[in-house]
Amino acid sequence: MSGFKRVLVWLVFAFVLFACMWLTRVFLAGRIVALVVSEANLRAIALVSAVSALTPGVPLGFAYGLIFPRPILGRALAVALGASVIELAFNTYIVNWWEFVSWWVLPLECATLVVCFPAAAWAGSAVVGRMRPAVGRGIGIALFVLTALAIVAWPWIAGLSQ
């Protein structure tokens, strides 16, 4: 694969991961944390941050590990760092997040993603080692696309239920 195509594929994965993380934080993480924590405090804010990275990071990371052969950790780390950079840049463009009392929320979210996405990718690559690479790649692509579409469609689905 040429260098340009490699960078383009990396950007697509990083942007999809960022978009899923952002949508999860805005539309889903608060609802999940509200099931466990009843009052809004710093612990709840930290949980929303962690859940918004874990919810898309684990399934998408697992699917990413199925798609690409080993060694996967370096590539998965690059995708997670790329998504984190996009996240910080996007939120910096919207608002000066570092001026809030809870300035640590976005870096915590990014740190959680940088840990959980490569770990899940490593687990996915361990599973694909037991099957033919073409089958694992197909399952990984399907899982990645379906997970991303489910997260993107979640606000619409949740809106229908209200």
Buried (B, 14 or more C-beta within 10 A) or exposed (E): EEEEEEEEBBEEBBBBBBBBBBBBBEBBBBEBBBEEBEEEEEEBBBBBBBBBBBBBBBBBBBBBBBBBEEEBBEBBBBBBBBBBEBBBEEBEEEEEBEEEEEEBBBBBBBBBBBBBBBBBBBBBBEBBEEEEEEEBBEBBBEBBEEBBEEBBEBEEEEEEEE
